[in-house]
Amino acid sequence: MATAPTIDTHTHYFPETYLKLIADHGRRCGTTVTTDSSGATFIQVGLLLRTGPIIRPFYDLDERLKIMDRQGVGMHALSLTQPMVYWADDDLGLKLCVAFNDAISAAHVRHPDRFIGFACLPFQNPGLALAELERAAKLPGIRGIYMATAVRDRELSDRSFFPVYERIAGLGLPIFLHPMMVNNERLKQYYLINLCGNPFDTAIAAAHLVFGGVMDAFPTLEVSLPHAGGALPILRGRMDRGFHVRGECKTITRPPSEYLKRFTYDTISYSEDILQDLIKLVGADRIMIGSDYCFDIAYEEPVKFVTRMRSLTDKQRSQILWDNAARLLRLG
């Protein structure tokens, strides 16, 4: 068990009820749960996206707790990951969200000091998303909303999402974003689909939120960007230049870089220098621990990554390890 309060805000969970729904009904929407020759389990969406291997710590909470204790992590915020639910039709998409949200709430009820959850909504149908938001927000342990960086062919600035954003903000729930795989032939080798594609996908989503007016329309809406903001921080100068010289970028009244402090970020940078630069840019009060549990690319020691940073003050460490997330997620 962690000796000091810590919360990992970027962890992934596949409840068995969610996996069973895909196995039983996903095929009609082009998605299956498959097992390869080695016995590894994957979720296959058409020919383009495969998530996995889905190893035991993804769905076994007791196994997860053992790993958390070894890492010194006190609490996990449980969230879905690719393929999310947007590939499904409305009926199955809603059922997948209900199954996931009920499961993360049940995990919190079973271990209230160890797990909270970020609810998934069927954004492919904003009306259904609103209905499930109202239901899920009342469940024990729900402390945020999880959303992909795009919903099928709709960007996050699509006006159909605005009523959902308005209600999320009204409920005081933050949105945590996660990239979707960028399917491009140039990214198929060397795991570039993740190493390069995901960070730029996050930056594109944030750009749509800014240029598309979402952050201005909902000034109290909290949005958290994964992977230390992806490519967004290093693109701020280029985006500001576009704002000043391109007519299509004048949809906002101030430079995009001034919106960076509207977002919160996790620590998944894999570089102390990069994380320190982000702290200088937005402040330690906007950053929270993340690990990407339990993919192979995840931090093995997410707490030690922060505690070993000699450039941090004690206050900054406390902010990143617990204080910021506790405030954002209303943990007391």
C-alpha positions, -999 to +999 in steps of 0.1 A: +000+000+000+012+035-008+027+053+023+016+088+010-016+096-009-011+091-046-035+086-075-028+074-110-052+092-133-044+073-165-051+036-161-071+012-182-096-014-173-116-040-193-144-054-172-154-089-181-190-078-187-177-054-214-156-081-230-185-105-230-208-081-247-183-076-275-178-114-278-215-120-279-227-091-300-198-072-315-196-092-347-227-075-361-207-042-359-175-057-373-158-062-339-147-095-323-128-108-293-101-131-308-074-154-295-041-158-314-019-190-317-001-181-284-034-179-265-033-141-262-067-123-264-073-092-285-102-070-295-103-067-333-122-038-349-125-045-386-091-048-403-076-015-389-076-017-351-065-044-327-062-038-290-043-061-267-030-085-256-056-082-229-036-097-200-051-105-166-042-072-149-065-055-173-096-071-159-086-087-125-089-061-098-071-083-072-041-086-095-042-049-101-042-041-064-010-062-060+007-042-088-005-009-073+010-019-039+043-027-055+043+006-073+033+026-042+001+038-060-028+044-036-056+049-060-064+041-097-088+061-118-103+034-140-110+042-176-116+024-208-093+026-238-093+017-274-115+006-291-139+024-267-175+021-279-180+044-309-177+015-334-209+000-321-245+008-332-265+029-308-280-001-289-248-020-283-229+012-277-252+021-248-251-014-234-213-013-235-212+020-216-237+008-190-217-024-184-185-004-181-199+023-159-216-002-136-184-022-133-162+007-123-187+019-098-188-017-084-150-016-081-152+016-061-179+002-038-157-029-032-125-008-027-136+028-020-101+039-011-084+023-041-106+029-072-127+056-087-140+057-123-143+078-154-176+070-171-178+062-208-207+077-229-221+067-263-211+099-280-221+085-314-256+094-303-254+126-282-290+121-269-281+087-255-249+101-242-269+127-222-292+100-208-263+078-197-245+108-183-274+115-160-276+079-149-238+073-145-232+106-126-253+092-098-233+060-094-209+057-065-173+065-074-178+082-108-155+112-108-151+121-145-160+114-181-137+095-206-138+105-242-118+098-273-101+125-294-127+120-321-160+102-324-161+084-357-158+112-383-168+140-359-143+162-342-147+173-306-158+208-317-189+193-334-219+212-322-239+181-316-217+175-285-223+209-270-254+199-250-234+171-235-205+194-226-228+218-210-243+191-187-208+177-179-197+211-169-228+216-149-222+184-130-186+195-122-171+165-139-138+167-158-133+151-193-103+130-197-093+125-233-076+095-249-063+093-285-077+069-311-053+050-334-043+072-364-046+047-392-020+057-418+003+035-439+033+056-429+027+047-392+024+010-395+061+002-389+081+006-356+050+012-335+048+047-349+010+045-348+014+049-310+048+067-306+040+094-331+003+090-340-011+092-305+007+124-294-003+142-326-039+129-323-041+145-289-028+178-302-053+178-331-082+172-306-070+200-284-067+223-314-103+216-323-115+223-287-097+257-289-103+268-324-137+253-325-149+274-295-155+247-270-132+261-244-147+295-248-183+283-248-178+263-216-154+283-194-158+260-164-153+227-184-122+209-173-104+189-200-074+167-193-049+158-220-030+125-219+006+118-225+018+152-211-003+169-237+011+150-266+025+173-293+004+202-282+030+221-261+057+221-288+032+232-314+020+262-295+042+287-315+030+273-348-006+275-337-001+311-325+014+320-359-016+305-377-039+325-354-021+358-364-018+352-402-045+328-413-081+340-416-096+305-408-078+305-375-094+338-363-123+319-347-110+329-312-101+362-297-067+353-282-037+332-292-041+294-288-011+293-264-031+312-239-055+282-236-028+258-225-035+265-188-072+256-194-061+220-197-047+196-172-021+170-181-006+137-170+030+128-165+034+103-193+063+120-211+090+094-205+114+123-200+121+144-169+133+172-192+100+172-211+079+171-180+099+199-164+094+220-195+056+214-192+057+224-156+074+257-165+048+262-192+016+255-174+026+251-137+028+221-115-008+227-104-020+215-138-002+181-138-012+147-123+003+112-123-004+089-152+010+056-161-009+041-191-014+009-170-012-018-180+002-016-216+038-026-222+046+011-228+033+021-194+055+034-166+066+006-143+072+030-115+049+060-120+053+074-085+091+071-085+093+089-118+080+119-100+097+115-066+131+111-082+128+144-101+153+165-082+141+197-099+108+195-081+100+212-048+082+193-021+051+213-028+052+205-066+057+168-058+026+168-035+006+186-062+014+161-089+012+130-067-022+138-051-033+174-045-042+183-081-062+152-088-079+153-054-091+188-062-102+181-097-119+148-089-134+161-056-117+135-034-116+156-003 
